Amino acid sequence: MMTRDRWLNVLFLSGFFLLWQIIAQVLESSSLPAPSAVLVEFWKQLESGEMLYHLGITLWRVLVAFAVSMLIGTFIGILMGRYRMVNSALDGLLVLGLNIPALVTIILCYIWFGLVDAAAITAVAINKIPTVIVTVREGARAVDRKLLEVADAFHIPRYRKLFRVYLPQLYPYLMAAARSGLALIWKIVLVVELLGRSNGVGFQLGTYFQFFDITGILAYTFAFASVVLVVEAAAMRPIDNRISRWRS
Amino acid sequence: MTELAIDIVRKHYASSDVLALKDLSFSVTSGKFVALVGPSGAGKTTILNSILGLDNDYQGDVLVNAQSLKEVDVHPAKIGCMFQEPRLMPWMTVEQNLELVLEGKSSDKQLIRKVLEQVELTERASSYPGHLSGGMQRRVALARAFAVNPNLLLMDEPFLSLDEPSADRLRQLLYTLWQELRPTVIFVTHNLREALALADEIIFLSASPGTVIRHFPIDIKRPQQLDHSAISELQERLLRENPEILSGLAEENDGGNINPTQEQYLQ
């Protein structure tokens, strides 16, 4: 059963595409291709295999950058939340890291490390790590010491204390960091590809831009948005449901 | 079987000059149920932490089965614990909470089923603590303490701020479980009647710095309801002999409904 809110959502979305289709047909301009034309282009690209190749490359970069940022950010975030000394030492750097424009780190990484994937991923990670740190640090500060004392009192082994008592308290924060992290990384990876890689969705968009091929740009946008939605539905939401089941 | 010998000469609170314990010395023979009774600031929780081996920063020694806790790597006793709050992991079901403190053996499931049966929570095994009443949460905490088959049970005011019927039920359960397994028990409370109703012996502590004022062996039939006349008689005798115990305790009145007030003692 669809609720009324859901109906409204679908109604407005289809209304938007319908309006777009009508305006595009009336204008008949190459600057505004109709949704139907975008879909045709999307299908063509998909069949040729080219789109899958570029999407695959981009996804791979997103995944690696995401994993690196989460691991490093979580580690530093926990230390900063747990130890005042570490926090005092790193807080200035953190504020700096939060405020450096993405473009600056991307350009610097390419200059320092060359136009290679390692530079691209490093640039993305440098942009993302500070925001992970801030969220995880908040979580580490909110950890309930009394529950950790239970683990100590029962002399539970350290690794079990870490994985079953400590980290579960951080899950909501890790989840928030992951969500906002993916959203940011998708966007930065495209810029990184545009500036210094010869494949990936960002590179393709750059090429289409040079030819003013708006249909191609929108076809890739559509493909990309679909992937993001699939990742949200297939990975993020089930994980979220699983770890917050006890709250219901 | 677990024997304790506590002999703490001096213990300062962490990172301060305030003396928490001074010349505190008592021993507990195996299988005894001992209540520690004293006002706030008597260092009761500090004593429990040193028995747990979590705090070895004191002058003196704590011996468990004649082994100094300052010298052992692995605690000599199998410890079960209960705190002022239930302290269950809210993201784990009742069953998982018990599993957490066990060693991951194949026999765990049976053990958990048995102990949940004993606290009458079998049908709540897969509930989350947030869905249980306060009394039920304490019963899970009690089950957790006994699930590890403890030979040493440490309880830090475990029935604080519970309504009297729930507290009474928990005391009965505790007594039954204790009789079956006979761990050595250190039971911290500042409810004198509760101590009289449960323990073999009460050790009275002074206010800061904590030291032993009096050992008081109890030889009435247990467990009794807190308003039982035998308990009232014992209490009257005790307070006649040691009125200073009352003065220490009567200051304790943090509004919890089982914390005794002066009127309750004198009624």
Contacts between the chains, C-beta under 8 A, distances in Angstrom:
chain1	res1	chain2	res2	distance
A	146	B	83	7.3
A	146	B	85	6.9
A	146	B	87	5.6
A	147	B	87	6.2
A	147	B	89	6.3
A	149	B	83	7.6
A	149	B	87	7.6
A	150	B	81	7.2
A	150	B	83	7.2
A	150	B	87	5.0
A	150	B	89	7.9
A	152	B	52	7.4
A	152	B	54	5.5
A	153	B	52	5.7
A	153	B	54	7.3
A	153	B	79	6.9
A	153	B	81	4.1
A	153	B	83	7.8
A	153	B	154	7.3
A	154	B	79	6.8
A	154	B	80	7.6
A	154	B	81	6.1
A	154	B	100	8.0
A	154	B	101	4.3
A	154	B	148	6.6
A	155	B	75	5.9
A	155	B	79	6.6
A	156	B	100	6.9
A	156	B	101	6.5
A	160	B	100	7.5
A	164	B	89	7.7
A	164	B	92	8.0
A	164	B	100	5.9
A	165	B	89	6.5
A	165	B	100	7.5
A	168	B	89	7.2
A	168	B	91	5.2
A	171	B	91	7.8
A	243	B	91	7.4
A	246	B	90	6.0
A	246	B	91	4.7
A	246	B	92	7.6
A	246	B	93	8.0
A	246	B	128	4.3
A	246	B	130	6.6
A	247	B	130	7.6
